[in-house]
Amino acid sequence: MAELARAALALFLIWLVGALLLGALGLRRRRWPLGYAQPGIDFAAGCALLATVWTLAALLGWRVTPGLIFAVAIALAIPAGMQAVRLRRQSGADEHAAPGDAGMLRRRAVSLRRHGFSWATWLAIACFLVVLAGLLIRAWYAPMFWDGRYIWAFKAKEMFLDGRLDRDAFTNLARYAYSHLDYPLAVPAAQAWVYQVLGRVDERCAVLVGVVYWLGIALLLGSYLRRRLALSWAVGVSLLACQLPLVSYHAGGGAADVPLAFCYLAAAILLAEWVEYGRREDSVLAALMFGICSLVKAEGLTMALGGVLAFAVAWCVKGRRVTAAGAVLGPLALVSPYLPWAALRASWGIPSLQLSYVGSLSDWAQMAARLKTILHSLASHAISWQQWELAWVFVGIGFIAYLWGRGGCAPPREVWARWRRAPAVLWGLCLWQLAVYVANYALSHYEIVQYLNTSLDRVMLHLLPLAIAAAVLSLARGDRTPASSPSG
Amino acid sequence: MGKPVARVLAGLLAVLRGDRQQAGPAPGVLRVFALLLVAVWVVGSAARGGLRQASRAVVFEVRHPKLWPSLQPDAREQWRGPYFDALAALLQERSGPGATVAVVVPESECPSFQSVPTRLYETIYRLYPLRPDFFVREAAGHYQPFWFRSPGKAPPEAPPLFQHDYLIWAPPPPAPPSGYRAIYRNSAATICCRSR
């Protein structure tokens, strides 16, 4: 139990540094309903900050000790405190102006105290707690997932035992190529921090990082869907997405797939919020989350590129206006998480293994055959009950509903015009990343069946929470929030 | 049947054309179908899906830790057995991080994409910060170093087998090579240390 308590302390400290970082940047708001998901976003920011500290320390030739992390936290606490005071003063002035923030949270709390949860909500919460308990027990007792051990936990072990990033361990392709030397450090940095607080390597505690991200997906999905659905339905759909055997399996496996799914979901939702309501802090936080995606896993780079394209489309096609401050802060937030890691890769010559997997572009017949295999495999995985139950069938119905809405001839009412923008953003990002994955498989020189068997489930996992959110939005009746006024 | 399909196709065309026309609500029939699907999903999950697995884990997992199914062909390896006991014994040697280690394995363990050499990866994982070099015995009796995939790069130089401080033989050799003494032996591996 002492290990668990120390691991919980380590995870709490990651959340704390993330909250301080976002607080210092003025990006930490308690807007309803996404305020309930703020701890997950804080945690992701904390992991990214730890990775940045490790990377900058490697560039400077420093060792990373707990003292250095605490010094960073204290340095962030001062501007975060000043921002908090400023926001408190401001929220007193415009408590009733914007949807969310402190005033909305208070009104929701009063409403809940008065009416309480329905029996269906209680049932969904109880089921959720059972799933969480099962996940924790599995994560504690079962061996780690293959990638979790040899890619992510291995890097964490190196970092903890060496106290710094060891150049040989990150450049020696002959010995360590299997550990994906070019994969970024957000997850191993968090796991190494857990080891630092524990004082030793204990993989059972390292996998808890993934469990926190799993909780983040549940909270974020539930709170976002709450805007469109009754609370019991929002919690229920979130539960259904998170209880899937494959999702809980990977959440406790120690790999970076569930963290990546969370970050992509958060980035997409925040971008959709900006497209709908036009608040500047949503756009900056979305850009930051896209940047954090690129620091979680190599696939996050294409997610960030998809984010850039979605920003551009929203700007040009939808006419969403960008202020000068947003035009500066957004790109900065997008690029800054990955910059130190890119600098270290350039400095040490860490190769891009992803690009080395790409085969020849000239053999069209072979590529067409691979494409057929990929699409067949995608379809058969999607309807596999053992892995996904009915999740992707549900997503398919949601997509049909979305297209149905688009194909309607009658002029829509203004309310639909406003809230139908969000599904467009979510579906667009979902399809973009799916196209990237299909292209990657089609161009790869690996034996395709083996490649698909060992990776397709995780690739689909990256997209699932986002696809569920898009499907629910496409099927739901409408917005349950009061109308809002853009603020930036 | 024809009209709904035409409408969905019209929507697809609208998306592909980039029409700026805003969309209408999903029809009631689709929502009803989605509700039915969710109901079946909940019942199915409770009967033979994630909800059942989770509840069984809460009740039984502590006593039967192999309850959760393997979902990938290479996902699970039980890292127990005499070979891994040998690695633990080497770690207890207090050899220091600068010590050199060589692992001699049978030719069947040379890596390929089809047969991922998980045992060797586990060896690297367990022994870190020691950094083992891997050797294979060829038919002629020579020992050759081998490496994992290194696209576009020449493999680095490794010291010859008999210049390493520690040798792990899996399976064990009939007798320790000259200049080395056996410090650990079990059915799967022998550890030899260079004589001082």
Interface residues (C-beta under 8 A of the other chain):
Chain A: C127 V130 V131 A133 G134 L135 I137 R138 Y141 A142 P143 F145 W146 R149 Y150 A153 F154 K157 E158 L161 D162 D168 N172 L173 A174 R175 Y176 A177 Y178 G236 V237 L240 Q243 L244 P245 L246 V247 S248 Y249 G253 V317 P351 L353 S356 W385 Q386 Q387 E389 L390 A391 V393 F394 I397 G398 I400 A401 Y402 L403 W404 G405 R406 G407 G408 A410 P412 W416 A417 R420 Y446 E447 Q450 N453 T454 D457 S474 L475 A476 R477 G478
Chain B: P4 A6 R7 V8 L9 A10 G11 L12 L13 A14 V15 G18 D19 R20 Q21 Q22 A23 G24 P25 A26 P27 L30 R31 F33 A34 L37 V38 V40 W41 V42 G44 S45 R48 G49 G50 L51 Q53 A54 S55 R56 A57 V58 E61 V62 P65 W68 P69 L71 Q72 P73 D74 A75 R76 E77 Q78 W79 F113 Q114 V116 T118 Y121 E122 I124 Y125 Y128 P129 R131 W147 F148 R149 S150 P151 G152 K153 P155 P156
